[in-house]
Amino acid sequence: MRVLMTSFAEDSHFSGMVPLAWALRTAGHDVRMASQPSLTDTIVGAGLTAVPVGGDPALHTVLGAVGADIMAYHSEPDYLENRHERLPFSFLKGHDTVMTSLFYSWINNDSMVDELVEFARSWQPDLVIREPFTFAGAVAARASGAAHARLLSFPDLFGSTRRLFLEQSAARGTGQYDDTLGEWLSWTLARHGCAFDEEVVSGQWSIDQMPPSVRLSLGQPLVPMRYIPHNGQVPTVVPGWLRSEPSRPRVCVTAGMTARDNGMPNAVLADDVFEAVAALDVEVVATLDPAEREMITSTPENVRVVDHVPLDALLPTCSAIVHHGGAGTWATATAWGVPQISLGRVWDAVYRSRRIDELGAGLYLPPGGVSAESLRAGLLRLLEEPEFGLRAGRLRDEVRTAPHPNEVVQVLEQLTARHHSRAAAAT
């Protein structure tokens, strides 16, 4: 079958799609990966066939223009807790408006949507798989008659918030005019002769890479899939020093790759982190590029600074990790059963960080209140209390019992056969 996969131009959101793309390819399916032009080199670097559509901006451009407004609005803690029923309707309505007008419509600009629809109508995919924020893929699926699935690389926090907004809107008797996301998608679909319904937002099913203990279930069709790390465009070379077992507990300190590219606030790069580990009998591996190193005034003797090392090679040798809460870093640490200190700052990063804490597989330290003392105390707990390792191991087992991408392909073939036969909208 023909499978069109699509993500807006952001490496970290694309990376979560690569293992499934290759599973589909090795099963004999024809796969195309569509995105804005700035992601083309990354797609090709992953060995996939790129379809450049529309014009940028990439995520860092959007965040430079509106990121402060989005971050300020989403500083409300209840949004990020596992108790969504407490969210007030005023917040849910504001979230729908802010995210649609300042984020979704920017990263799914008209030129991207229109060119993706044009490609889909000419290539006629059987299945469209999209990154959750890439609504252009939903429009292309509807316009071409393809089956339509979302691929989740993080908990479905935004789907959950959407569901609560619609439920509370219905209870208040409000109309379609209050649904900013629905209005924008209705206008966008109408340009291509299609109509909006909620399936455009949710997909006909979702492929979920979260372990069950962390997953947000919305009562919609779901295909679980094991998370497989993909290190992106950076070199994935195992250095010589990593081939030997560490002589003392090894701790990874990382802020991931995304903060390097888009100017997001970096919760990890602070002298407090290095002051915290200086007196500990541990070996620290800190991933810092040259610009990040300039932000550090001194480096303790027990810290090895490297620009990059593949986390799926490093973490099996680690006893703990301190990180920024990014989806790929969090998921790789979870997949290897490494106890975590997560400094998640916003959105699902905070949800995942708190969930790890609740499950006893790590600790969540809100970045605004982190000190050298609190980091040192947290690390000592992870290293000295065996319960953290045991519970992180249980979460790792949840990850490993999920079907891997090669097993999921057959399920996708069956679902596609069931859904893709609906008639496409008239061109």
N, C-alpha and C positions, 0 to 999 in steps of 0.2 A: 504494500500500500504506500501511498504518498503521504508523508507527514511534514507539515509546516510547523516549525517551532519558532517562537518569537519572544524577544525580550527588548525592553528599551535599553538604551546604550549605557549600561553600567556593568562593569566586569563582575562584581560580586553577585549580582542577580542572575547574570548569564551563567556563572560557574556552576550553580546548582542544577543546571539543565544538561550539562555535558555528559555525565555518565549514562543518562537515559538516551540521549541522542546517539551515543555510540552503541548502546544495546540494540536500539532499533536498526542501526546500520548493519551490525554484525548478524542480525536476524534476516537481513536481505531487503529491508525496506529503504525506500528512497527518502532521504531527509534533507530539508533545506532549513537554514537558520536565518531568520530575517531580523534586521535591526537597523537603526540609523547608522550612517556611514562611519562614525567614530568608533564603532565596535567591530568593524570589518576585520582589522588585523588580529584582534583577539579571537574572533570566530575561526578565521583561517589558521591561526596558531594552534587552535585546539583540534585541527585536522578535519574541520567541518566545512560544508559548502555554504558560503555567505550570500545573502540577498540584501544588498543595501537598499533601504527605502526611506524616502523623505529626507528632511534635513535635521541636523542636530538642533537643539542643544543637548549636550550630555548632562548628566546629573549635577556635576559640579557647577555648571552654568546656572541651572535652575536654583540650586541652593544658594549661590551667590546673590541671586536676585530676591528670593522669597524665603530662604531657609530660616532666617531669624524669626519671621512671623509664624512659620509652621512650628518651630521648636517652642516658641513662647506659648502658643496655644495649647500644645500637647504636654505642658509641664504638670497638668492635673494628675495627681497620683492614681486616683481611682480608675482612670482609663487604662492603666497598666497593671492593675491587679486582677487576680483570678476571681473577680466578683462583679461581673459586668452589670448585674441587675441593679447595682447601686448608682450607675451613671445617670445623671439627670438628663431629661430630654433636651434642655438648652445646650448641653455639651454635645450630645449626639447630632443635633441639627447643625451646630457650628462646625463640628468635625466634617460632616457631609459637605458643607459649603466650602470650608477652607481647603480640604484635600482635593476637591474637584477643581476649584478655580485656581489654586496655587500650585498644584502638583500633577494630578492626573491629566489635565488638559494640556499641560506644558510638555510632559514627557511623551504624550500621545498626540503630538501636534498634527494639524490637518494634513500636512504633506505626507507624514508617515502613514496615517490612516489611509489616505486615498491611494498611495502607491502600493500599500500592502493589499488593499482590496483588489486593485488592478492585477497584481501578481497572482493572487489567489484565484481570481476568476479565470485567468489564462492557464494557470498550472493545474487547477482543479485538485487540491489535496483531498484526501479522504478524512484526515484528522488534523486539527490545529491544536497544538499544545502551547499554552502561553504562561509566561511569568505572571503572577497575580495582578500586578499593577499595569500590565501591558494590555489595556482594553482594545487597542488596535487589533489584536489577534481575535478578540471576540467579534468585532465588527467584520473582519475578513472571513471568519468562519460562517457567520450568518449570511453574508453576501454570496458566498461560494457554495453553500449547502454542506459544508464539512461538519463532521462531529467536532466537539469543542470541549477541551479539558484544561483545567488549571494545574500547574505544577508548583506545589508549595515547598519552599525551602526554609520556612519559618512558620511558627504557629499562626493560625488563620485569625489573627486578632482583628484585622480590618473587616473580614467577612462577618465575624461575630458582632462587631460594632454596627455594621450595616443591618444585620438582622434585627438588632435591638431598636435601631432607629425606625425601621419599617413597622415593627410591632407597636412601638409607642405612637408613631404617626397614625396608624390605623385606630388605635384606642382613642385618640383625640379627634378623629374624624377629619384629619387634614387631607388635602388633595395632592395631586401629582405636582402642583406648583411648588410644594415645599421640598421636593426631592431633587436637589441640585445635580447629583450624579445621574439620576434617571433622566432629567431634562437634557443634560449635555449628551448623553448617549442616544437619546431619542433624536435630537437634532443631527447628530453625526450619522446615525443609521439612515435617517430619512434622505440624506444626500445620496445614498446608494440604494434607494428604493426598498429599505427594510424597516421593520417595526421593532420597537423595544419591548422586551419582557425581562423578568428577573433572571432568567437563564443566561442572558448576556453577561450579567455580573458574576454569577456563581459558576458558570460552566455546566455542562451536562454531568460531569463528575470531576473530582479533584484527585490528584496523585499527591499523597502526603508523605513527606520524608521525616516527620517528627515521630519520636517514640511515643507509645500510647500514654505514658504518664505525663507528657508535656503537651500532647495534641489537644487542640480545641475542636471538639466534635460539634458540628452544627446540624446534625441530622440529615445531611445531604449525602449522595452517593460518594464513596471514598475508596480509593485504591491505595493501601499502604505500600511504601517502598523503602528499602534500606538506604540510608544515606551513605554515599561513597565519596570521599574527599576528592576534590579537583583543585589543584593549586594555581590554576589560571595561567596567565601569560608569562609569569616570572620563571626563571630557570629552576628546575626541580632536580638539583644535583645533590646527592648525599655526600657531605664533606668527610674527609678522612677522620677527623676527631670524633665523628658520630658513630664510627664503626666499632668503638670500644665501649664497654659498660662504664658508666660513671663510678668514681670511687666514693662518692657521697651523694645524697639525694639531689636530684636535678630538678630545677624549677624553671619553667618557661615564662618569660615576660614578653607580651606582644600586644601591639595595638592594631594588628592586622594590616591589610593593604589599602582598604578603601579610604582611610583617613589621609593617606599620602596624596591621594588624587583629587579629593573633592572639598577639602577644607573643613570637614566636619570637626566639631570639638573633640579633642583627644583626651580621654579620661586617664590614660595610662602614663603618658609622657610627663612625669613630674619627678623632681628630685626626691620626693617622699618615698617613691618605690625603691630607689637604690639605697636610700638611708635605711629603709626597713630591712633589706637583705644583707647589709654590710656586715653585721655582727653574727649572722646565722652560719652554721656549719653546713652550707649547701653550695652547689654549683648552679649559677644562674646563667641561662642563655637568653639574651635580650635581642630581639629583632628590631634594629633601628637603621634607617637610611641616613645618609650624611646630614640632611636637613634636620632630622629628628635628633641626631647626636649633638647638634649645636644647642639644643634646648636643655641639655644635661650639663650641670656644672662640674660634676666629678663622677668617676666610675670606680666602684669598689674592686678590689683585687679578685674577688670571687665571682665577678660578672664577666662573661664572654659576650662581646657585642658582635653581632653578625647582621649583614644587610637583610638576608633572607635565608631561611632553611625550610624545606617542605615539612609542614606540621605533621603530616601522617608518617614521616620518618623520625621526627624528633620526639613526638609525644609518647610513643611506646617506651621511651627511656626515662620519662619524667615521673616524678612523684606528685607534682602539683603544677598548676598554671595560673598566672595572673593575666587577665586580658580585659579588653574593652567591651565585651559582650556581643561582638559581631556574629552574624549567623553562621558563617563558615567556621570560624575559630571555635565557637561554642559547640557546633555539631561535631567537629573533628575530635575535640576533647571528650565529648560524650561518647563518641564511637570507640574511643580507646580506653574509656573508664578512668580518666584522670580527674581527680578532685580539682575543683575550680574555685578561684576567687574571681568573680565577674563584676565589672564596674559599669554595667549597662546604664546608659544615660536617657534613652528615649524609646518609645514605641515597644515593639516586641523584644528588643534587647533587655528591657527591664522585666518584662513578663518572664522571659527565659531565665534571667538571673535569679529572680525571686523563686521560680519553680525549682531550680536546682537547690536553692537554700531550703525550701520546704521539704524536698525529698531527702535532704541530708547528704547530698552528693557534692556539696560545695557551699560557698558563702557568697552572699550578695552584699557588696559595700557600695552604697550610693556615692557616686564620685564627688559630689559637692562637699561631703563630710569626711573624705578619706585623709588620714594622716599616716606618718611613718609608723606610729605606735599601733594604730588599728590594723594596718597591713601586716606588720610583724606578728601581732597577736593572731591574726587570721591564718597566716602561713604556718605558724607553730601548731595551731589546731589541726590543720589539714595533714601536717607531717607526723604529728604525735598521736592523734586519735584514730585508731584503725577503722572506726565506723564509717568515716568519710570514704575510704577506699572500698569498703564492702558495698556501700550504697551506690557509689559511682560504678562499681562492677555490675550491680543489678541493672542499672540504667543502660550500661553497655550491652548487656545481654538482651534487653528489649530491642536495641538497635539491630543486633545481629540476627535476631529471630524473624525480622521482617523480610519479605521477599526481596531479593536483589533485582536490579533493573532487568537483567536477562529473563528472570521469571515473570516480571510484570508485563513484558512485551506481549505474551499470549493473551493476557487479560485485556490489554488495550486493543488487540485485534478483534476480540469478541465484542467489546463495547462499541468499537467503531462500526462494525458490521450492523449493529443494532441501531445506530444513530445517524450515520452519514447519508442515508438514502433520502432524507427529507429534501424537498424541492428547494433549490436556491431562489433567491429573489430575482426578479427580472432585472436584466442589465439596462 
